[in-house]
Amino acid sequence: MLTRRTFAVAMIAAIAMPSLASAQATTPSAATIERQLDAAPSKKFRPNERVTIREFKRRPDLRRMARSIDIQSINFEFGSAAIAPSQYGKVEIIADALHRILRRDRGARIHTDAVGSFESNQILSERRAASLKRTLVGEFGVPSFALETVGYGEEFLLVQTQQENWRNRRVTLRRFDDFVR
């Protein structure tokens, strides 16, 4: 039986504890994004070992070596690739970090990829990655030449599951200038 006391305790707990979804959807600060993308690469490639951008996109071994950060807070409407203006504050944080990196290193190149759950297909993932690039370029002035996009659909899920999992809906920024010709 629900008493006033148990109801009050439940309400206080619900108010005091942030929701699981919002805890999962925290956008890293611009400084954190910048630090991750400026970290020392795990391997230094000699010029003859470098690959094309296309090959970098196809090779998970190279992507795993790249300096990267997952951004799990950009929310897309179900089945949509559009970034709503309500998400622009989060994208602005990303843009701020990219501007700082590019001021120091004009040769920096960032790879944005979007991976979705089983409900997301390859085309939608590609459209979401392209949408992020368009927003970064059009709304926040990040130079287009510094960004490459790719969508992986169900190919590289963090959590292999038949069920929906929030960790599988993410945008990853990878710095790939160490790998390409």
N, C-alpha and C positions, 0 to 999 in steps of 0.2 A: 504494500500500500504506500502511496506517495504522500508523505507528510509535508507540512510546510517547511520543516527543517531540511529534509532531503531535497526538496525542490529548491530551496535557497542555496544549499551547497552546490547543487548541479548548475544553477544559474551563475553563481560566482565563478565556478570552474570554467564555464563556457565563456564568460566575459574575460576572465584573467588570462586564459590560455589562448594564444593566437590559433587560428584555424590551421589545420595541417596543410591545406592548400596554399595558404599565404606563406607559411613557413617554407614550403617547397619552392615557392615562386619568388624568392628574394633575388633581386638583381644585384650582381656584384658591383662594387663601386668602380668608377673610372680608374682610380689608382690601382685597384686589384686587377682589372682587365689589362691595364698597361703593364703592370709587373709580370703577369703571366705571359703576355706576348713578347716582352722584352727579355725574358729569362734566357740564359745561355742555352743554345740548342743542344740536344742530347748527342748529336754527332755532327761533326763538321764535314761537309762534302767538298771534295776537290772538284774543280771545274769539269773534268772528264766524267765524274760520277753524277752530275746533275741531270735532271730529266725534264721533259716537257710538262707544261701545266696539265695537259690531258692525262699523262701517265701518273702524275702526282694524285690526281683525282681518283684514279682507278686502283691505286696501290695502298691498301690499309697499313702495310708495314711502314711506309713513309709517313702517312698521316699520323700514326701513333708516335713517331719520333718528333713531329712538329710541335712547336710551342703552341699551346692551345688553352681555351677555356670554354666550358659549357655554359650557356645562358639558357636557363630553363624557365625564365619568367615572362617571355614574350608570348602572349596568348593570342591565338588565332581562333576565329569563330569556327565551329565545326564545318569541315568541308571547304573552308575559305582560305585563300592565300593573302587576303588583304590585311594590312596592319592598321588597326583602328587608331584614330587620333588619341584615344585614351591610353594607348601603349607608347606614345611618342616620348614620354618622360624616360622610359626604359631605354628606348632606342637612342635618345640624346646622350645617355650615359655612355653607351657604346661609342657613339660618334665622338664624344669628348676624348675618350681614350685613344681612338684612332687618330684624331687630329694631333694629339701630343706625340704619338709615335712618329707620324709622318713629318712633323716639324723637325724632329731629330734625324730622321732617316727617310729621305724621299724615295729610296729604293724598297722600302718595306712593302710587302704584299700580303694581303689578308684573304684567306679563303673562308667564305661563309657557307656552312652547310646546314641543312635542315633534315632531321630524321623524325619520322612519325611512327605511331603505333600501327598495328595491323590494319586499322581502319583507314590510315593514310596510304595513298598509293604513291608510286614513283612520280607521277606528273604533279601531284599536289605538293610533294616535298620540294621538287624543283621550283615550282611557282612560289612557294614560301621563301626559299632562299633568295630568289630573284626579287621578291617583294621587299625583303629586308635591304637588299642592295639598293633598290630604287629609292626607298625611304631614306637611307643613309646619304645617298647622293643628292636627291632632290630636296629633301627637307632640312638636311644638316650639313650639306656642302662637303661631304667626304669625296675626294677625287675618285672618279669611276675607275681609273687605271689601277688603283690600289686594291681593288676588290675583284675576286673571282667567286663564282657561286656553283654549287652542285647540290642536288637533292639525292638522298639515298633511299628514300622510301622505307621499306622494312629490312633493308640489307644489313644495317649495322645497329641493331637495337642494343641498348645497354642491358635491358632485362629481357631475356628470352621468355616470352609468355604469350598465351593465347588471349589473356585478359588485357584490358586497358591498364597502362602503367604510366604515371605522370613523368617518370624519368626518361621515357622513350620520346617524349615531345620536347625537343630541345633544338636550339641553334648552337652550333659550335663555331667559334672563331679560331682559325689556325693561321699562324704566320708561316708562309711557305717560301719566302725569298731565299732561304738557305738551301733549298732543294732544286730550284728550277734554273734553267739556262737563261 
